[in-house]
Amino acid sequence: MESYIPTDDNDPNCTGMAEIANSQGYKALTIGRTVIDLLGIVAIVYGLSFKMRPFLIHGNAKILVYFHVFYCILSSFGHFASHIADLIRLHESHDDPCDYTMKIWQIFSVRQLTFAGTMGQNVTIFLIAIERLISTFDRTYERNKSRKLAIIMSVVKVVFVICICYVFVLLHMNFEEKMSEFMTLRGKSTGDSIQIVTYCAMFVEFLSIILFHVLYFINLKTRVALRRNVSASRLPEAMAMKYQATENRKTISFFFPIVWTHFVLYLIRSITVTIYLKIYAYNPLNHAFYEELTNWMNLYTLFVGVMIILRFTKCGRKIKSGISKKICVCEQEFISVKAISTMQRRNSKDVDHFKQLQNMFERGTLQIARVHIGLLRRLAPQRMDVDNVTIEVYTITEDRTAGVLYLISSFLFFVAAVFIFGILISSCHLRQQWTYQILLNIFAINIFQLLIHFLSGIMNISQSNFHYWLDKTAGAALTTTVNVEVLLLFVFAINRFQVITNGPLFYYISDNFVYKLLICLSYLIGLFFFVSHMTPYTGFSFSRLCNCWIYFEGPFTSVVMAADRFVSLTVVVFTLSLHSYVFVYCLKNRIFTTRLTGEQKNERNLFVVAGLMFIYAFTLIVIHCFADGRPDNSPKFVIYDMFWITYTGTFQILHFAFNSDMISRVKRMFCIRKASAKPIVMKRADDQ
C-alpha cells in the first residue's frame, strides 16, 4: 500500500480541492485548531514570564527542558502559521479549482516549523532520559556544575533535527509536485521518507519511555539498598548517594506526565496517519478532516503550558490549593451520603437524582459501545467469515513428503528436548543459577515451536487446515515464540557477558531484578505480537502452497510485518555486537587457549556453543526478514523450515553435550541401581 496521498491519480480535475474550498465545516475546524495553537503559545509564555520557584534540577537537564519548551512553541507556531496560510488560500476565489493546489516546496516552507518542532520534542525527551541515566550511575554528577554535556547534547540534537527535516526529506522531494492539502507533506516524492521518519520517531519514543521507567525503579532500588548494611566509614558517601538517588527519582517523576502525554499523542498521530490509506479509499475532503481531527500534537503544547503554570507560578499554586479543598469537600459529602440509611435513600430526592445520573451513564455507555462496534465493523472490510471458513481442504498430494519430513524431525527433536528439559528442571543446584534459568525459558520456547511444526506436518499430510481459529492461533503462537526466543537470546548474551567478564551488571541493583525485568519484557513484547496476529485485520494463515504460515493482504498486515522485521533485526544486531565484544575479550585474555577445568570450562563451553548457535539463528532470521514471500517457492520454504527445526532441536542437544554438570546429573540418575547393588555384593563377600 502506498504511503503517499494519490491526489493527481484519483482527482485530475481537482474536484476534491473545490469541495475543500467550499466546506465551511473544514474552515471552522481550522479556526478552532488555530485558537488551540494560540492558547498553547500564550500559556507557555505566561508561565515563563512570571517569577517561578527555583527549578531544583541539574543545569544540564534544565537546559534540555528549556530546549524542549522552545520546540513546543516552535511546533505550535508552525501549526498556527499553517492554518492561517490555509485559511488565506481557501478564502480566495478561483474559476479553476486546480488553482487552489500548491507546490510541495511551498507547503514545506511553512510546515517545516511544525516538522522540526515535533522531531525536536522527540529527541529532547530521549536526551533528557540519557542525561538522567548518566546522573544515575555517575556519583559525582550532581556536584559537577559543568555544562559541557548539555552543550554537546544540544549540538547533536540540532544537527539531527536538521538532517531529518532538511537533508533526508528534501533529498527525495520533487519540487514541481503539486498537492491539494496543506496539512500533510506525504506526496509521491516524500511519502516514503516521512514514513521512515515516523517509524524512527516512534522507536525513539518507545526507548525514552522504557528508559524513564527503568531509571525510576533503579533509583528507587538504590535508595532502598543504601538504607541497609552501611558502615560508619561509608556513611557520608552513602548519604550523598542516597540524596542523588532521591533527586533523580523526583526529577523523573516530574517528567512522567509530560513523557506519557507526548507518547500517547504521538502514538495516536503515527498510527492514524499510517493506517488511513490501508483502510479507506482516498477522498480529499475526508482526508483533510481526518488529518485535522487526528493531529492532537498542538494539545501537547497547551498541556506543557498548563503544567508550567500549575507547578511554578503563584497563580498555579492557588488553583491547586483550591482544587485540593474541593476534593476534600467532595470526599466528605461522599462519606455523608454513604451514611444514609436505606429508607432515607428511598425517600430522598438527592438519591433519585443520583439514580437518574446513573441511568444516564449506563445508557450513554451502551450507546458508546454500540457506536464502537459499528465503527469496528466498518473498519474491517476484509475480515474473514469465521463461520464459513472452518475447513480448508486441498487436493494436491505431492507435498505430503514435506509433511512427513516435518512430522518425523520435529517428533525426534521434541523427545530429545523434553528429556533434556526434564534433566535441567530436576536439578535444584542448576536451577538456582541465572544461566540455566534463562536456558530453561529458551528450552521451553523451542519445545513449543517443535509442537507447532509437528502440527504443520499433520496439516500437510491430512491436506487440511482443520479450523480457522486453530490455524490462526498456531501461526500466531509460532511467530510469537520466534520473537520471544530472539529476545531471550539477547538476555542470554548479557548473561554470558556478565559471567565471562566476572562482574555485576549494576553496582546497586541486584542481578535478579535485572534478569527478571528483561525476561518479563521479552514475554510482554511477544504478547503484543500474539495479539497483533490474532486480530482479524492481520492476514496470517497456513499456506499449503508454501507448506508454512505466511502473511496475506489485510489492513494491518504491512504494519505487523514491519514491526516483526524491525524487532528481530534490531535485537539480533545488538546480540551480535555483544557476542563479538565477549569474543574479543576472550581472545585478549587468552580464555580460549587456557586449560580450564570444572565450572570455568563449562562457562567457556556455554559461551562457544551459544555463539555458534546464535550465528545459525542470525542467518535464519536475516533470511526470514528478506525472503521472497510469494506462494510459488514451496521448496525454499520447506528447506528454511527444516533448517529452523534443526536449530530448535540442536540448541538443547549441544548445550547438553558440552556441559559436564548436566552430563554428571544424567549419570547420577541412571547409576542409582548399580550404586545400591554394591553394598549387597560386599556383604556376600564378607559372609564367604
WOHUMO-V385531 format. One record per residue. N is the residue number from 1. SS is DSSP state (H for helix, E for strand, L for the rest). PHI is phi in whole degrees, 0 to 359 (999 if undefined). PSI is psi in whole degrees, 0 to 359 (none if undefined). Layout:
# WOHUMO-V385531
n->{N & N}
ss->{SS & SS}
phi->{PHI & PHI}
psi->{PSI & PSI}
This chain:
# WOHUMO-V385531
n->{1 & 2 & 3 & 4 & 5 & 6 & 7 & 8 & 9 & 10 & 11 & 12 & 13 & 14 & 15 & 16 & 17 & 18 & 19 & 20 & 21 & 22 & 23 & 24 & 25 & 26 & 27 & 28 & 29 & 30 & 31 & 32 & 33 & 34 & 35 & 36 & 37 & 38 & 39 & 40 & 41 & 42 & 43 & 44 & 45 & 46 & 47 & 48 & 49 & 50 & 51 & 52 & 53 & 54 & 55 & 56 & 57 & 58 & 59 & 60 & 61 & 62 & 63 & 64 & 65 & 66 & 67 & 68 & 69 & 70 & 71 & 72 & 73 & 74 & 75 & 76 & 77 & 78 & 79 & 80 & 81 & 82 & 83 & 84 & 85 & 86 & 87 & 88 & 89 & 90 & 91 & 92 & 93 & 94 & 95 & 96 & 97 & 98 & 99 & 100 & 101 & 102 & 103 & 104 & 105 & 106 & 107 & 108 & 109 & 110 & 111 & 112 & 113 & 114 & 115 & 116 & 117 & 118 & 119 & 120 & 121 & 122 & 123 & 124 & 125 & 126 & 127 & 128 & 129 & 130 & 131 & 132 & 133 & 134 & 135 & 136 & 137 & 138 & 139 & 140 & 141 & 142 & 143 & 144 & 145 & 146 & 147 & 148 & 149 & 150 & 151 & 152 & 153 & 154 & 155 & 156 & 157 & 158 & 159 & 160 & 161 & 162 & 163 & 164 & 165 & 166 & 167 & 168 & 169 & 170 & 171 & 172 & 173 & 174 & 175 & 176 & 177 & 178 & 179 & 180 & 181 & 182 & 183 & 184 & 185 & 186 & 187 & 188 & 189 & 190 & 191 & 192 & 193 & 194 & 195 & 196 & 197 & 198 & 199 & 200 & 201 & 202 & 203 & 204 & 205 & 206 & 207 & 208 & 209 & 210 & 211 & 212 & 213 & 214 & 215 & 216 & 217 & 218 & 219 & 220 & 221 & 222 & 223 & 224 & 225 & 226 & 227 & 228 & 229 & 230 & 231 & 232 & 233 & 234 & 235 & 236 & 237 & 238 & 239 & 240 & 241 & 242 & 243 & 244 & 245 & 246 & 247 & 248 & 249 & 250 & 251 & 252 & 253 & 254 & 255 & 256 & 257 & 258 & 259 & 260 & 261 & 262 & 263 & 264 & 265 & 266 & 267 & 268 & 269 & 270 & 271 & 272 & 273 & 274 & 275 & 276 & 277 & 278 & 279 & 280 & 281 & 282 & 283 & 284 & 285 & 286 & 287 & 288 & 289 & 290 & 291 & 292 & 293 & 294 & 295 & 296 & 297 & 298 & 299 & 300 & 301 & 302 & 303 & 304 & 305 & 306 & 307 & 308 & 309 & 310 & 311 & 312 & 313 & 314 & 315 & 316 & 317 & 318 & 319 & 320 & 321 & 322 & 323 & 324 & 325 & 326 & 327 & 328 & 329 & 330 & 331 & 332 & 333 & 334 & 335 & 336 & 337 & 338 & 339 & 340 & 341 & 342 & 343 & 344 & 345 & 346 & 347 & 348 & 349 & 350 & 351 & 352 & 353 & 354 & 355 & 356 & 357 & 358 & 359 & 360 & 361 & 362 & 363 & 364 & 365 & 366 & 367 & 368 & 369 & 370 & 371 & 372 & 373 & 374 & 375 & 376 & 377 & 378 & 379 & 380 & 381 & 382 & 383 & 384 & 385 & 386 & 387 & 388 & 389 & 390 & 391 & 392 & 393 & 394 & 395 & 396 & 397 & 398 & 399 & 400 & 401 & 402 & 403 & 404 & 405 & 406 & 407 & 408 & 409 & 410 & 411 & 412 & 413 & 414 & 415 & 416 & 417 & 418 & 419 & 420 & 421 & 422 & 423 & 424 & 425 & 426 & 427 & 428 & 429 & 430 & 431 & 432 & 433 & 434 & 435 & 436 & 437 & 438 & 439 & 440 & 441 & 442 & 443 & 444 & 445 & 446 & 447 & 448 & 449 & 450 & 451 & 452 & 453 & 454 & 455 & 456 & 457 & 458 & 459 & 460 & 461 & 462 & 463 & 464 & 465 & 466 & 467 & 468 & 469 & 470 & 471 & 472 & 473 & 474 & 475 & 476 & 477 & 478 & 479 & 480 & 481 & 482 & 483 & 484 & 485 & 486 & 487 & 488 & 489 & 490 & 491 & 492 & 493 & 494 & 495 & 496 & 497 & 498 & 499 & 500 & 501 & 502 & 503 & 504 & 505 & 506 & 507 & 508 & 509 & 510 & 511 & 512 & 513 & 514 & 515 & 516 & 517 & 518 & 519 & 520 & 521 & 522 & 523 & 524 & 525 & 526 & 527 & 528 & 529 & 530 & 531 & 532 & 533 & 534 & 535 & 536 & 537 & 538 & 539 & 540 & 541 & 542 & 543 & 544 & 545 & 546 & 547 & 548 & 549 & 550 & 551 & 552 & 553 & 554 & 555 & 556 & 557 & 558 & 559 & 560 & 561 & 562 & 563 & 564 & 565 & 566 & 567 & 568 & 569 & 570 & 571 & 572 & 573 & 574 & 575 & 576 & 577 & 578 & 579 & 580 & 581 & 582 & 583 & 584 & 585 & 586 & 587 & 588 & 589 & 590 & 591 & 592 & 593 & 594 & 595 & 596 & 597 & 598 & 599 & 600 & 601 & 602 & 603 & 604 & 605 & 606 & 607 & 608 & 609 & 610 & 611 & 612 & 613 & 614 & 615 & 616 & 617 & 618 & 619 & 620 & 621 & 622 & 623 & 624 & 625 & 626 & 627 & 628 & 629 & 630 & 631 & 632 & 633 & 634 & 635 & 636 & 637 & 638 & 639 & 640 & 641 & 642 & 643 & 644 & 645 & 646 & 647 & 648 & 649 & 650 & 651 & 652 & 653 & 654 & 655 & 656 & 657 & 658 & 659 & 660 & 661 & 662 & 663 & 664 & 665 & 666 & 667 & 668 & 669 & 670 & 671 & 672 & 673 & 674 & 675 & 676 & 677 & 678 & 679 & 680 & 681 & 682 & 683 & 684 & 685 & 686 & 687 & 688}
ss->{L & L & L & L & L & L & H & H & H & H & L & L & L & L & H & H & H & H & H & H & H & H & L & H & H & H & H & H & H & H & H & H & H & H & H & H & H & H & H & H & H & H & H & H & H & H & H & H & H & L & L & L & L & L & L & L & L & L & H & H & H & H & H & H & H & H & H & H & H & H & H & H & H & H & H & H & H & H & H & H & H & H & H & H & H & H & H & H & H & H & H & L & L & L & L & L & H & H & H & H & L & E & E & H & H & H & H & H & H & H & H & H & H & H & H & H & H & H & H & H & H & H & H & H & H & H & H & H & H & H & H & H & H & H & H & H & H & L & L & L & L & L & L & L & L & L & L & H & H & H & H & H & H & H & H & H & H & H & H & H & H & H & H & H & H & H & H & H & H & H & H & L & L & L & L & L & L & E & E & L & L & L & L & L & L & L & L & L & L & L & H & H & H & H & H & H & H & H & H & H & H & H & H & H & H & H & H & H & H & H & H & H & H & H & H & H & H & H & H & H & H & H & H & H & H & L & L & L & L & L & L & L & L & L & H & H & H & H & H & H & H & H & H & H & H & H & H & H & H & H & H & H & H & H & H & H & H & H & H & H & H & H & H & H & H & H & H & H & H & H & H & H & H & H & H & H & H & H & H & L & L & L & L & H & H & H & H & H & H & H & H & H & H & H & L & L & H & H & H & H & H & H & H & H & H & H & H & H & H & H & H & H & L & H & H & H & H & H & H & H & H & H & H & H & H & H & H & H & H & H & H & H & H & H & H & H & H & H & L & L & L & H & H & H & H & H & H & L & H & H & H & H & H & H & H & H & H & H & H & H & H & H & H & H & H & H & H & H & H & H & H & H & H & H & H & H & H & H & L & L & L & L & L & L & L & L & L & L & L & L & L & L & E & L & L & L & L & L & L & H & H & H & H & H & H & H & H & H & H & H & H & H & H & H & H & H & H & H & H & H & H & H & H & H & H & H & L & H & H & H & H & L & L & H & H & H & H & H & H & H & H & H & H & H & H & H & H & H & H & H & H & H & H & H & H & H & H & H & H & H & H & H & L & E & L & L & L & H & H & H & H & H & H & H & H & H & H & H & H & H & H & H & H & H & H & H & H & H & H & H & H & H & H & H & H & H & H & H & H & H & H & L & L & L & L & L & L & L & L & L & H & H & H & H & H & H & H & H & H & H & H & H & H & H & H & H & H & H & H & H & H & H & H & H & L & L & L & L & L & E & E & E & E & L & L & L & L & E & E & E & E & L & L & L & L & L & H & H & H & H & H & H & H & H & H & H & H & H & H & H & H & H & H & H & H & H & H & H & H & H & H & H & H & H & H & H & H & H & L & L & L & L & L & L & L & L & L & H & H & H & H & H & H & H & H & H & H & H & H & H & H & H & H & H & H & H & H & H & H & H & H & H & H & H & H & H & L & L & L & L & L & L & L & H & H & H & H & H & H & H & H & H & H & H & H & H & H & H & H & H & H & H & H & H & H & H & H & L & L & H & H & H & H & H & H & H & H & H & H & H & L & H & H & H & H & H & H & H & H & H & H & H & H & H & H & H & H & L}
phi->{999 & 292 & 254 & 240 & 270 & 278 & 291 & 291 & 285 & 265 & 220 & 291 & 267 & 61 & 291 & 295 & 294 & 294 & 296 & 295 & 294 & 265 & 274 & 286 & 295 & 294 & 294 & 295 & 296 & 296 & 296 & 297 & 292 & 297 & 296 & 296 & 300 & 294 & 296 & 297 & 296 & 296 & 296 & 292 & 297 & 296 & 293 & 279 & 283 & 277 & 288 & 264 & 292 & 302 & 270 & 276 & 225 & 297 & 300 & 296 & 295 & 295 & 297 & 295 & 295 & 296 & 296 & 296 & 297 & 298 & 292 & 297 & 296 & 297 & 295 & 293 & 294 & 296 & 298 & 299 & 295 & 296 & 293 & 296 & 296 & 293 & 295 & 296 & 296 & 283 & 287 & 288 & 254 & 227 & 287 & 261 & 299 & 291 & 290 & 285 & 290 & 230 & 286 & 292 & 289 & 291 & 295 & 295 & 298 & 265 & 284 & 296 & 294 & 294 & 298 & 294 & 296 & 292 & 296 & 297 & 297 & 301 & 292 & 295 & 299 & 295 & 291 & 297 & 296 & 296 & 296 & 290 & 296 & 296 & 295 & 287 & 253 & 260 & 291 & 261 & 293 & 294 & 278 & 275 & 259 & 289 & 252 & 295 & 298 & 295 & 294 & 297 & 296 & 294 & 296 & 299 & 296 & 295 & 296 & 296 & 296 & 296 & 296 & 291 & 280 & 247 & 283 & 292 & 282 & 291 & 296 & 253 & 279 & 266 & 291 & 268 & 290 & 249 & 223 & 264 & 258 & 268 & 263 & 213 & 245 & 276 & 274 & 297 & 276 & 245 & 299 & 293 & 297 & 292 & 294 & 295 & 298 & 297 & 297 & 297 & 295 & 294 & 297 & 296 & 298 & 297 & 300 & 297 & 290 & 293 & 295 & 299 & 290 & 296 & 295 & 298 & 289 & 297 & 294 & 294 & 294 & 297 & 296 & 290 & 293 & 286 & 283 & 249 & 53 & 253 & 284 & 293 & 290 & 262 & 298 & 299 & 295 & 295 & 295 & 295 & 292 & 295 & 297 & 296 & 295 & 294 & 295 & 298 & 295 & 294 & 295 & 294 & 295 & 293 & 278 & 305 & 297 & 293 & 295 & 293 & 297 & 296 & 297 & 294 & 295 & 289 & 296 & 299 & 297 & 293 & 292 & 294 & 292 & 287 & 267 & 300 & 288 & 274 & 245 & 252 & 284 & 288 & 225 & 303 & 292 & 297 & 291 & 296 & 298 & 298 & 298 & 286 & 282 & 260 & 267 & 255 & 293 & 290 & 293 & 294 & 298 & 297 & 295 & 297 & 298 & 294 & 298 & 295 & 295 & 290 & 267 & 243 & 258 & 294 & 300 & 295 & 296 & 295 & 297 & 295 & 295 & 295 & 295 & 296 & 296 & 296 & 295 & 297 & 297 & 296 & 295 & 296 & 295 & 295 & 295 & 293 & 292 & 294 & 281 & 289 & 285 & 293 & 295 & 295 & 294 & 294 & 264 & 264 & 289 & 297 & 295 & 299 & 297 & 295 & 296 & 297 & 298 & 296 & 296 & 299 & 296 & 295 & 296 & 295 & 295 & 296 & 293 & 297 & 298 & 296 & 297 & 296 & 296 & 296 & 295 & 296 & 292 & 288 & 280 & 241 & 289 & 254 & 292 & 277 & 281 & 292 & 291 & 270 & 260 & 258 & 226 & 241 & 257 & 242 & 245 & 283 & 250 & 290 & 272 & 293 & 299 & 297 & 296 & 297 & 297 & 300 & 295 & 291 & 295 & 293 & 293 & 296 & 294 & 295 & 297 & 296 & 293 & 295 & 298 & 292 & 298 & 294 & 296 & 291 & 284 & 277 & 265 & 293 & 295 & 285 & 292 & 282 & 266 & 291 & 301 & 279 & 294 & 294 & 297 & 300 & 296 & 293 & 299 & 297 & 297 & 294 & 298 & 296 & 296 & 296 & 298 & 291 & 294 & 299 & 295 & 295 & 296 & 296 & 297 & 292 & 290 & 279 & 59 & 209 & 270 & 69 & 206 & 300 & 287 & 296 & 299 & 291 & 294 & 296 & 295 & 296 & 294 & 295 & 297 & 295 & 295 & 296 & 295 & 295 & 295 & 300 & 291 & 292 & 296 & 294 & 296 & 293 & 295 & 297 & 296 & 296 & 298 & 293 & 290 & 292 & 281 & 59 & 202 & 286 & 291 & 226 & 284 & 246 & 240 & 291 & 295 & 301 & 296 & 294 & 293 & 298 & 296 & 293 & 293 & 297 & 297 & 299 & 288 & 293 & 296 & 298 & 297 & 299 & 292 & 296 & 296 & 297 & 285 & 279 & 293 & 289 & 270 & 255 & 281 & 206 & 202 & 283 & 252 & 289 & 290 & 252 & 61 & 197 & 275 & 226 & 277 & 226 & 296 & 196 & 300 & 251 & 297 & 295 & 293 & 294 & 298 & 296 & 295 & 299 & 293 & 296 & 296 & 298 & 294 & 297 & 292 & 292 & 293 & 297 & 295 & 298 & 297 & 293 & 297 & 296 & 297 & 294 & 297 & 296 & 297 & 293 & 295 & 295 & 264 & 56 & 286 & 289 & 268 & 283 & 278 & 246 & 223 & 68 & 293 & 297 & 294 & 298 & 295 & 294 & 296 & 299 & 294 & 296 & 295 & 297 & 294 & 294 & 293 & 291 & 299 & 300 & 294 & 300 & 297 & 294 & 291 & 297 & 297 & 297 & 287 & 243 & 283 & 281 & 268 & 286 & 278 & 242 & 238 & 302 & 302 & 296 & 293 & 296 & 297 & 296 & 296 & 294 & 297 & 289 & 298 & 297 & 296 & 296 & 279 & 286 & 301 & 291 & 296 & 291 & 294 & 281 & 292 & 257 & 237 & 291 & 295 & 290 & 293 & 296 & 297 & 294 & 297 & 294 & 292 & 260 & 247 & 290 & 293 & 296 & 292 & 287 & 280 & 296 & 298 & 294 & 297 & 296 & 294 & 295 & 296 & 294 & 295 & 292}
psi->{139 & 151 & 14 & 170 & 113 & 63 & 310 & 331 & 318 & 344 & 70 & 335 & 4 & 32 & 327 & 325 & 324 & 323 & 320 & 317 & 329 & 1 & 113 & 330 & 320 & 321 & 320 & 320 & 320 & 319 & 319 & 318 & 327 & 320 & 319 & 319 & 315 & 321 & 321 & 316 & 316 & 320 & 317 & 316 & 321 & 317 & 325 & 337 & 331 & 162 & 118 & 162 & 159 & 131 & 93 & 68 & 170 & 151 & 324 & 315 & 325 & 319 & 317 & 325 & 318 & 323 & 321 & 318 & 321 & 318 & 328 & 315 & 319 & 318 & 314 & 323 & 323 & 319 & 316 & 314 & 321 & 318 & 319 & 315 & 323 & 320 & 320 & 319 & 317 & 340 & 331 & 150 & 135 & 144 & 322 & 120 & 336 & 345 & 344 & 339 & 156 & 154 & 151 & 331 & 331 & 319 & 319 & 326 & 333 & 319 & 349 & 331 & 315 & 318 & 312 & 322 & 317 & 316 & 322 & 322 & 315 & 310 & 322 & 318 & 319 & 320 & 326 & 320 & 320 & 320 & 321 & 330 & 316 & 320 & 332 & 323 & 352 & 114 & 331 & 11 & 315 & 330 & 344 & 126 & 15 & 144 & 16 & 320 & 316 & 322 & 315 & 315 & 322 & 318 & 315 & 318 & 314 & 317 & 319 & 315 & 319 & 317 & 318 & 314 & 328 & 314 & 307 & 318 & 315 & 339 & 328 & 6 & 134 & 107 & 344 & 356 & 139 & 147 & 153 & 338 & 140 & 341 & 19 & 151 & 15 & 70 & 183 & 323 & 336 & 357 & 313 & 320 & 315 & 327 & 320 & 319 & 321 & 316 & 317 & 318 & 321 & 323 & 318 & 321 & 315 & 316 & 318 & 311 & 326 & 318 & 320 & 315 & 321 & 317 & 324 & 314 & 326 & 314 & 325 & 316 & 322 & 317 & 321 & 321 & 328 & 348 & 340 & 147 & 48 & 120 & 166 & 328 & 330 & 8 & 314 & 317 & 320 & 322 & 319 & 318 & 324 & 319 & 317 & 319 & 322 & 316 & 321 & 317 & 319 & 318 & 316 & 320 & 331 & 325 & 346 & 307 & 325 & 313 & 316 & 320 & 314 & 320 & 313 & 314 & 317 & 326 & 316 & 316 & 315 & 318 & 315 & 322 & 323 & 322 & 355 & 306 & 348 & 347 & 314 & 152 & 144 & 130 & 125 & 313 & 315 & 321 & 325 & 315 & 318 & 317 & 319 & 323 & 336 & 351 & 97 & 17 & 337 & 336 & 334 & 320 & 318 & 321 & 316 & 319 & 318 & 322 & 318 & 317 & 315 & 330 & 328 & 343 & 159 & 322 & 319 & 322 & 321 & 319 & 317 & 320 & 321 & 320 & 319 & 323 & 318 & 323 & 319 & 317 & 317 & 322 & 319 & 319 & 322 & 320 & 320 & 325 & 323 & 334 & 353 & 140 & 172 & 318 & 321 & 324 & 321 & 327 & 3 & 135 & 327 & 320 & 322 & 321 & 318 & 324 & 320 & 317 & 319 & 318 & 319 & 318 & 317 & 318 & 319 & 322 & 317 & 321 & 318 & 320 & 320 & 320 & 318 & 320 & 320 & 320 & 319 & 324 & 324 & 328 & 358 & 64 & 338 & 18 & 138 & 145 & 110 & 325 & 327 & 336 & 76 & 316 & 131 & 110 & 141 & 159 & 355 & 131 & 352 & 332 & 8 & 338 & 320 & 321 & 317 & 320 & 314 & 316 & 311 & 312 & 316 & 325 & 315 & 314 & 328 & 317 & 315 & 320 & 319 & 322 & 313 & 322 & 320 & 322 & 316 & 320 & 341 & 350 & 109 & 326 & 318 & 325 & 343 & 346 & 142 & 334 & 312 & 336 & 319 & 319 & 325 & 317 & 318 & 319 & 317 & 319 & 318 & 322 & 318 & 320 & 319 & 325 & 318 & 323 & 326 & 318 & 321 & 325 & 320 & 320 & 320 & 319 & 317 & 352 & 39 & 149 & 354 & 294 & 151 & 312 & 327 & 317 & 311 & 320 & 317 & 317 & 318 & 320 & 322 & 312 & 322 & 315 & 326 & 315 & 320 & 321 & 322 & 317 & 321 & 328 & 325 & 319 & 320 & 326 & 322 & 320 & 318 & 321 & 317 & 317 & 316 & 317 & 349 & 60 & 159 & 157 & 314 & 151 & 325 & 6 & 132 & 149 & 330 & 316 & 318 & 314 & 319 & 319 & 316 & 319 & 319 & 319 & 323 & 315 & 328 & 318 & 320 & 322 & 323 & 316 & 324 & 314 & 321 & 321 & 334 & 344 & 148 & 353 & 353 & 116 & 112 & 120 & 164 & 127 & 123 & 334 & 332 & 352 & 29 & 178 & 131 & 164 & 147 & 178 & 134 & 166 & 321 & 9 & 314 & 324 & 315 & 320 & 316 & 319 & 320 & 311 & 321 & 312 & 315 & 310 & 319 & 314 & 318 & 330 & 316 & 319 & 318 & 320 & 319 & 317 & 321 & 319 & 316 & 324 & 315 & 322 & 319 & 321 & 319 & 321 & 10 & 41 & 327 & 327 & 346 & 141 & 114 & 158 & 161 & 225 & 324 & 321 & 320 & 317 & 320 & 318 & 320 & 320 & 317 & 314 & 317 & 321 & 316 & 317 & 327 & 322 & 320 & 309 & 323 & 317 & 316 & 321 & 319 & 319 & 319 & 320 & 333 & 14 & 157 & 122 & 17 & 147 & 28 & 12 & 56 & 316 & 323 & 317 & 322 & 316 & 318 & 316 & 323 & 322 & 320 & 322 & 319 & 321 & 311 & 331 & 315 & 343 & 312 & 318 & 315 & 320 & 333 & 318 & 328 & 23 & 112 & 331 & 315 & 323 & 318 & 326 & 319 & 319 & 320 & 325 & 323 & 4 & 20 & 316 & 320 & 320 & 322 & 338 & 341 & 315 & 327 & 317 & 317 & 323 & 319 & 322 & 322 & 322 & 321 & none}
